[in-house]
């Protein structure tokens, strides 16, 4: 596909590769464990064919990033707001920021050595057809190199005011000793298909917070592919409030020893159209790394949640510590929480565990709160908020926590 002109760019090689691989994938193959609980057609067919509502009032849940993050990049209807990029390049000397279009038309751009590497690692255990489709259909994105020792918080806002597909490709490169937080915030009418690759050099720290607002009107697909070097830290936290299908895939390749990785997700669905699908794969390639997967979903009104999580430990990754837990709070009988936890271990000196618990609100807890004069409905709300507390505790910024709690309160109203 490429750009609509006669020039040839380095990205065209990848687009051709993705297109050829995509054609080989049988999207409707229900025998594939990758699609065990939900057919990819839920996302792909909707993304290609489904007509969005003619008019949809967008509720503004966005918040001022001042005081939370130090700078902001914006996408509007799938296109990068160049003015926000210009301001960032003007103010920041320790980063290199490029639009997708500028990067892929520059044969000497740093991204030529990074692009596609993390996705390729993710494709070794499983095909990633929705990511392949992103690769051959992307038209915009942001590529950022964070230079050695940098400390920064970023806010990337995706606005969907018009009814368009937003197929976006991002690339983040973290040099040694950086400490970066990126908050990605989605709302509006767009059909989102996002792929973000990142590379953590040694001793680097990356905290990624993704907020999918309640007013998202259509399917949402996000892939996060990352490679981590020695002593690097990654924390990926997802908050999903959409009543439409959401596919959140995280694949972390812990290449170096003594890495620390956390993947956490909060999903809140209240309608039959709501599907919160988390697919997580963490690969331990060297010794003494730790990983945690914590997934929590509260479901009512026929909503569905899916968790497929895997911890892979190579034969040389001794002293690996891997933990995985998924919890489903089933608030009405017509909901489903479908789980497939996996451990694949080839080393013998490891501590790895997985578990899953689903159930309703605890009657004893409800009785206790009511005995203290709290009405039943309010007691139910408090227990649901307490259920999500473990995910919120992964965030250190009170303003971000308050924003998430506001969205929970809206869902509980």
C-alpha positions, 0 to 999 in steps of 0.5 A: 500500500505505502503512501499515495505517490510514486516515491519509494521509501524504506518503509515500503519493504515492511509494508510488503512483508506485512501484506504478504504475511497478512494474506497467509493468515486465516483470520477465521481459523477458530482452531487457533489458540490465539483466538480461542475465546473471540474471533478476530472478525469481531475487530477486523470486520468491524474495523473494515466494514461497520458504519459508525453512528451518524452523529454521536455526542462526545462526552469530554472526559479529557483532562488538562495535562498541566501538572500531570505531564510536562508536554503533550502530543495530539492526534485528531481523527487519526492524524498527528497534530503537527503544531504539538510536535513542533512545540515539543521539538522547540522546547526539548533538547534531549529528545528526537521527535519525528512524525511517522511520515517524516521518519519513513521518508528519511533513509538515515533516520534512527528508526530504520534500525528499530522499526519492526524488531519488537513486533517480529519477536512477538510474532515468533510464538503467535501470528499477530494478524491485527498488528500486521494489518496495522503495519500495512495500513498505517498512515501516521504516528510519532517516533520518539528517541529519549536520550540518555538520563532523561526524566519526563512525563508525556501525554498523548491525546487521541481525539476522534471527532469525525467518523474515521479509521485511526491506524497509527504506528508509534515507536519509542526508543529509551536510551540508558538511564532514562525515566519516562512516563507516557499517558495515552488517552483515547476518546471519540468516534474513531475506529482505533488500531494502534501499534506501539513498539518500544526499546528499553536500554539498560537501566531505563524505566518506562511507565505506560498508562493507557486510558480508553474512555467510555465514549469510544464509539467503536472497536479498539485495538492496541498492540504494545511490543517491547524489548528490554535490556539489562536492569530495565523496568517496564510498567504497562497499565491499561484502563478500559471503560468502553462498551465496544470491543477492546483488544489489548495485546502486550508482548514483552521480550526481556532480553537482558538479565534483572529486568522488572516488568508489570502488566496491569489492566482494569476493565469495566463493561456494562453492555452485551457489546462490551468485550475487554480482551487482554492478551499478554505474553512475557518472555524471560530470556535471561536470568533473575528477571521478574514479571507480574500480570494483574488483570481485573474486570467488573462485568454486568449487562451481558459484558464479556472479558477475556484474559490469555496470559503467558509467562515463557522462561527460556532454559538460561533464564534461571531465578526467574520470578513470574506472577500472574493473577486474573480476577472477574467480578460478575455483577449479573448472571449473563456475563462471561469471564474467559481465562487461559493462563499459561506457563512455559518453563524450560529452566529449573530454578524459577518461581512462577505461578498463575491463578484466576478467581471470579465471583460476585460481590461478597454478601458478608461484606455487603451485610457489614457495610449495611450494618454500618448504615450504608445503603445497599446500592452505595455499599455495592459501589464501594466494593466495586471501587475496592475491587479495582484498588490494586490496579490504581495502586500501580499509579503514583500520580494522584491526579491520574488516579482521580481521573480514573476514579471519576470514570469509575464513578460515571460507570457506577452512577 
